[in-house]
Amino acid sequence: MFSKILIANRGEIALRVLRACAEMGIATVAVHSTADAEAMHVRLADESMCIGPAAARDSYLNMPAILSAALITGAEAIHPGYGFLSENADFAEMVEAHGLTFIGPTAAQIRTMGDKITAKSTMAALGVPLVPGSAGEVPDLAAAIEVAEAIRYPVLIKAAAGGGGRGMKVAHDAAGLEEAFSLARAEAAAAFGNNAVYIEKYLDRPRHVELQVLGDHFGTVVHLGERDCSLQRRHQKLLEEAGSPGITAEERTALGHIATQALEKFGYRNAGTLEFLYQDGQFAFIEMNTRLQVEHPVSEMVSGIDLVREQIRIAYGERLGYTQDDIHLSGHAIECRITAEDPETFAPSPGLVSMYHAPGGLGVRIDSALYAGYRVPPHYDSLIAKLVVYGRNRPEAIARMRRALDEFVVAGVKTTLPLHRRIMQDPKFIEGDYDIHWLERFVAADHG
């Protein structure tokens, strides 16, 4: 097993990786920007090294600095967490070229799935169903009109290299297509340096359902069930649960079979997530994330499998050591993403945390790097904590989440805790009757 791993990330995910390493007897190296000198993962790691100033491009995205830190400290592998360099194929290649192990899939797999057009064509060839849409990039407005008329309005224009809702526009009719197409390409170019877009049929009430998978170097691929990530605002997830209240056990089994069969043929290794839209009993693949997900804890809670530990084992070359029949999913888990944002306007709220009290009790888990006296920096994503609960069933999990949210105290910065408390009381959420547009309507009604 590796003796030392460098964690190329920050915040709660850096701390999450550090904890898995500690339990496995692996020494850790924390890298940090000047803004994160007092961060919790820096305090708890065996070694730490500053890799640059506050701006992410000069620190957490600084590939030469991270590689230098790994070589100087004698780390054997690099865990990228999520975000930053986790899905950067060039970085994965650089890590391997320097004689280190990248804890993730191969650079070629990252590159294939990182381009949404290539990912869709690859999955279609492997027998995975897709949302109706263009066969590839849509190069100009004339081609966009042709596709839109073929699949019928409304349509969704999406950036090929996109993520987080950027480069994504809806056109409800021909009159709106020209502006939506132009805006999507401009946003894609600005955000990703690539203005390529493609078009899909816009589904009016789908659920966002994703499947967690693990694959080793020996051709074994398993899944840990699905997560429902439909509660989103501006394509950003706020709450996830495992399993989905909107699909049946038979549908879960069928989806898992299709996905694992496809990824076995693809030769996928390490952790990954296939994302689908689900409507009217049909699943349609939209993208694959070749990394650990923010919402991975809910899958861990219902499966009992430590995903980070498995990532490390797989990267070292070990077999999974179990098959799909050995995985037993039980109970229900919910994760609330707590961000340092105004719960009404969603404006960022960086600053000094004057008071912090985490909830506890049976079935409650907090993934957070917060502490009283910590200053939330303005330079990075606003996620400050993930509150995860487990129950024997969904009603028990909801009741436990309500109680945990009421116990949770973060003072000094505004947070989305009040919004999550309101969601937990809403009858539609309690019934599980929601889709990817539900939260937008909920927030709008709340403000009305």
N, C-alpha and C positions, 0 to 999 in steps of 0.2 A: 504494500500500500504506500501511497505518497507519504513522505515525512513532513512536507511543508507546502502549503497552498497560499498563493497570493489572491486576495479578494479585490477584484477590479470594479468596485462599486461603493456605495455609501448608504446611509440610512438603515431602515429596517431590514432590507434584503442583505446588506453586508453583515449585519448582526445575525440574521438567520443562517447564513452560510457558515459564519464563525462558530455558531453553536453546534452545527452538525459536525464540523471539523473537530471541535473539542471532544465531542462524544466518541469520535473515531480515533482519538489520540494523535491527531494531525496538527502540527504547529501552523499558525496563521500569520500572514503579513497583511496589514491594513495599509492601503494607500489613501491619501486624502489631499484635498485642496487646502489652501490657507484658511478658507472659511469653515472647514470642518476639523480644525485642529483639536477641538474639545469634544468631538463626536463620540458617542458611546462605543462604536466599533473600534475606534482608534484606541480608546482607553482599555478595551478588553483583549485586543489582539496581542499575540506574543511579541510582534515587532510592528513598527509603523514607519511610514516614509511619506513625506510631503512630495507631491508630484507636480505642483503648480499653483497658480493663483485661483481665485474663486471661480472664474468663468469656466464652464464645463469644457469648452473647446481647448482650454489651456491646461486642463487637469484630467478629468475623468474620460475625456476623448483624446487625450494625448498619448497615442500609441507608443512612440519611442520612450516616453517617460515611464510608462507602466512596464514595458519590457525591461528597461534598465533597472527598475526597482526589483523586478523578479530575479534578474541575473545577479544583482548585487547581494540580495538577501539569500540566494541559494534556493529559491522556491522551485519546485518541480512542475507545478501546474498552476493555471490561472482559472479562477471561476469568475465569469463575467456578470453573474446575477441576471437582472432584466434591465432593459433600457440601455443607454450608453452604447457600449461596444458588443453587447450580447449577440446581436445578429449582424455583425460586420464580418463578412467573409474574408476581407483583406486582413483584418486583425487576427482571425483564426489561423490564417496561413502564416502570418508573421510569427505567431506564438510557436507553431510547429517547426518553422524554419530555424528558430533559435533553440531547438532541442527541448522545448517545454511542451506540456500537454494542455490543450484547450478543453476545458470541461464543457462539452457541448457536442453537437453533431459535426460532421465534416464541413469544411469550407464550401465544397461543391453543393452539399445539401442546403446550407444556409443561402447560398447564391440562388439556387433553383427556387426555393420557397420565398425568398426575399422580393422577387419580382412577381407581383400578383398574376400577371398574364401567364408567365411561365408556370407558376404554381398551379393555376387552374387547368392548363392544358396537360400538365403532368398528371394531375389527379384524375382528369377525365379519361386519360389513357389507361389508368389503373382501375377504372371502373367505379369511381366515386361520382355521385350525381352533382350537377352544378346548377346554379341559377341561370335561366335563359339569358343570353346576351351575346356580345360580339365574340368572334373567335380569337381575337387578339387585340392589339392596339388599334384605336380608331384615329387615323391620322389627320382627318379634317372634318369640317362641318358637313360636307356632302355625305361622307361615309357615316357620320353620326345620325343624320336624318334617315338614311337607308336602314340602319340597324334599329333605330327607334320605331320606325314604321313596321318593321318586320316583327318585333316582339311586343309592340303596342305600348302606348303611354299608360302610366308614368314610367320614366326610366331614371336610373341612377348612374351618373358619370363619376368614375373613381380613378384616382391616381394609381398607376401601375406600381410605383415605388412607395405608395402611401401608407398612412397609419394615423390613428388618433383623430380621424374625421377630416384631416386636411386634404385638399384636392378632391372633395366629394360634394357633388351638387345634384339636386333633384330637378328634373324637368317634367312638368305635368302635361305639357302639350307642345306642339311645334313652335308656337310663339315664344315659349320660354327656353327652348333648347339651345338657341344660338348663344344667349347670355350665359346659361349654365355651363355650356361646353367651354366657352372662352374663360370664364372664371375658374373652372376646375383646372384647366391647363396652366393658367397663370399661378394659381396657388401651388400646384404640384411643382412647377419650376422653382418657385421661391422657397418652398419647404424642403425639397428633395434634390434640387438640381437636375430634375428630369421631368419634362412636361408630358410624358406619355400617359394617356388615359384609355380606359376601356369602358364599356357600357353594359349594365345589367338591368334586368327587369326590376322595377321598384316594387317591393312587396309591401302591402299596406298595414299588415298586422302580424309580422313574424316574431318569433322568439329567437333570441341569440343563444344557441346551444353549442357548447364546445366539449371536445372529448380529450381527456388527458391520456397520453401514451408514454410508454417507455420501451426502448429497443436496445438490445446489446449488440456486441460485435459478432455474435454467432447466429444471427437471424431470428432470434426470439423477439416478438413484439407483443406487448400486452397493453390493455387499457385499464384505467381506474375509474371508469364511469364518466358520466357527463356532469357539466356545470351549467347552470342557467345564468347567463350574464346579460339578461334583457334590460335590467334597470340601468339605463344610460342617459346621460345628458350631453348633448352635442358629441355623440359617439364616444364619450368617456364613461367607462363603467363606474358605478357607485356602489353596487351591491351584487353579490353573487351567492348562489346556493347550489348545493349538491345533495341529492339529484334534483333534476328539473321537475317542478310541479306540473308541467304541461305535457310530459310524454309518458308513455306506458313502459312497463318492464319489457314487453315484447319489442317495442321500438328501440329501447336502449340496447338490447341484445343484438338486434339487426344492425344498428349503427356501429356498434363496437366491432362486429364481424367484418363489415365492409371496410372500416378504417384500418384495422390491424392487418387484414389481408393485403390491402394496398401498400401499407408501409413495409410489410415484409418483402414484397416485390421490389420496393424502392430501396431496400437495404438501410432503412433509417436506424440511427442509433442515438442514444441518450434520451432526454426528456423532450417532449414536444406537445403541441396542442393543435388539433384540427378544429376550425371554427365553421359552424353551419348556421344557416337560417332555416327555421322550421315553421311551416305553415300548412294547414290543411292536410296534416299527416305526412308531409313530404320534407325530407332534409335536402339541403343544397349547400355544397361546400363553397366557402368564400375565401378562406385563407388559412395558412398554417404558420404558427409561431414556433420557431426552432430554438426555444429557450424555456426557462422557467417562467411561469406566469405570476403576476401579482396575486392572483386568486388561488394559487396552488394549495394553500392550507385547507380549504374545504374538501379537496380530494384526499388529502392526508387524513383528515378527521374521519371520513366514512370508510376509508380503505385500511387505515392503520399502517400505511407505508410512508416512510420518510423519503420524500422525493429528492431532496438534496443529497442525502446519503447515497441513494441509488445513482444519481448523476455522477458522483465521485467514484463509486464502484465501477460503473460502466466505463468511465473515462480511463480508469486504471487497467481495464481489459478483463474484468471479471464477468462471469455469466450472471444473468439475473437470478437463476437458481429456482425459478418458479414459472408456472404457466398460467394461462387465463383461468383455468379451473381452480387454481389455488387462491385466487383473489376473491374475497367475499366482502361485498359492500353492505354496510348496515347503518341504519339511522339516517339522520339528516343534519347538514351543517350549513350555516349562513355566515357570510363575511360582510361586514360593513367597512368600507374604506373611509377613514376619517382624514379629512384634509384641512390644512390651515387656510380656510377660505371663509368669507362671509356667507352664511347659510341662505341669505336672501339674494344677494347680488352675485355670489361666487367670485368676488374679487379676492385676490391673494391677500393673506394676512400674516406676513412674517413678523417676527419680533421675539421678545423674551417670554419664555414660559415661566410664569410666576408660581404656578401651582399645578401639580400633576398627581392624580390618584387613579390607578388602573383598577378596573373591576376584577373580581376573582370568583372562586367557587367552582363547583362541579361543571365540567364541560365548557369552561370559558378559557380562551386563549388570546393573548395580546402579542402581536408582532409589532414592536415599536422600538425606536431608539430614543424616545423622549425621556427627559428627566426635568425636575424642577431646577430652573437656572439655565436650562439650555436655550440658546437663541436660534430660532428657526430662520435660516438664511433665505434671502430673496432670490437666490440664483438658480434654484433647482425646482423640481416637481413639488407640489404642495402636499403630497401624501405624508402624513406624520404617524399614522397608526392604522393597523388592521385589527378590528375586533371580530373574533371568530368564536362561534358557539356551536356546540354539538348537542343534539337531543335524540332520543329514541325514535322520534317521528317529527314531522314538520311543526305541528302545533306546540310541542314541547320546546323545539328550537326557537320558535318565535317568542314564546313566553320567556325563555332564558335570555334572549337578545334584548327584550324590553327591560328586563331587570338589570342586565349588564350595562346597557346604555344609561340607565338612570344612575348607576354608580360611578360612571366614568366622569372624571373632572379634569379639564384642561383649561387653565386660566392664563390670561395675558395675551393670548391670540384668539381670534375668532375661529370657530371650527364648524364642520358640518354635522356635529352631534345632534343639534335640534332637528335637522331635516330627517335624519335616520329615525329619530324618535317618532316623528309624524308618520313616516312610512310604515313603521311597525304597528301603528294603530289603524291604518287604512283598511276598510273591508275588502277592497279589491285585491290588495296585496295578501291579506290573510287567506283569501280564497285561492290565491295563486293565479288569478285572472288578469294577467298583464302581458304586454308585448314590448318591443324595443321603443315604441313611441309613448308608452304609458307615463314614464317619469316626466317627460316634457309637459304632458297635459296636466299631471299632478302639480308640478311646480307652478305652471301658469295659473291653474285654478286657485292654488294656495295664495298667489300674489293678487288674484282678482278679488 
